[in-house]
Amino acid sequence: METNNIFSFRRLVLLCKQSLILNRKMIVIALTGFVGVLMIAMFFFQAMSEFKNWQNRDSEVVFVSLFITLGILYSGLSFPAFRSKEKTMAYLMLPATSSEKFVFEILTRIIVFILLIPFIFWVVANIEGALVHNFVPELINYKFSFVETHTIKSAPLENEAWITFAIAQGILFVFIAPFTGASHFSKSPLLKTLFTLTMIVAGYFIFIYLTFKGLSLNEFDADKNHILFITNKNNALIAFAIAATILNLCLITISFFRLKEKEA
């Protein structure tokens, strides 16, 4: 039917409900395991600081480490049906369009993770801190807040909006890259994605090294010799943010057309 090619929020909601019903036990186990690991990790790091030198920024370091690590692992598990031919066929025959399936993967593997994990961390960190403080009064700074760390600034940053945007695009790349790899590789997608990125980065640095050696650019002065429109650090920051945005959009497009290719 032609209507099946039109994006439907109703079918998207049904797809989400179906996934929730089929994977509810795994979701509960995963969230319980995350809470347990987080509790143990927070207590361990607080004990390492003897419960006296623990600050809000230390909790944020733990959050960033877990957020990035778990984000890479979780987004690398996207498109789980592509791991075998039988599951792939069953997935492709679901009564939903490719765009609906793709949006579902984006929502569950990236957007929900980005929105849910910080909230869970905030709740668990404060509960753990209150419990530990009850038994170990030396832990004074046991309340965690995302706002506190970012409200204490020595001076306003120049181009703060672009810095924030560049950081956001960098974080999104960390999630989108394994997401795209999971749509492309059937077996061990995360390992193959990391290997591919490593080879690309290594090749890039080798190219830069050979270019500098071959063109004798050792005496190149970035302050006097400009590259295209990049005349200062601000332009370099803007160029990086724009390039990261284009790269993320390209990776998302590749993963979408990879899904379309499997349906063809």
Sequence and secondary structure as in RCSB ss.txt:
>XXXX:A:sequence
METNNIFSFRRLVLLCKQSLILNRKMIVIALTGFVGVLMIAMFFFQAMSEFKNWQNRDSEVVFVSLFITLGILYS
GLSFPAFRSKEKTMAYLMLPATSSEKFVFEILTRIIVFILLIPFIFWVVANIEGALVHNFVPELINYKFSFVETH
TIKSAPLENEAWITFAIAQGILFVFIAPFTGASHFSKSPLLKTLFTLTMIVAGYFIFIYLTFKGLSLNEFDADKN
HILFITNKNNALIAFAIAATILNLCLITISFFRLKEKEA
>XXXX:A:secstr
 GGGGS  HHHHHHHHHHHHHHTHHHHHHHHHHHHHHHHHHHHHHHHHTTTTS  HHHHHHHHHHHHHHHHHHHH
TT SGGGGSHHHHHHHHTSSS HHHHHHHHHIIIIIHHHHHHHHHHHHHHHHHHHHHHHH TT       HHHHH
H  SS  TTHHHHHHHHHHHHHHHHHHHHHHHHH SSSHHHHHHHHHHHHHHHHHHHHHHHHHHTT TT  TTTS
 BTTB SHHHHHHHHHHHHHHHHHHHHHHHHHHHHHHH 
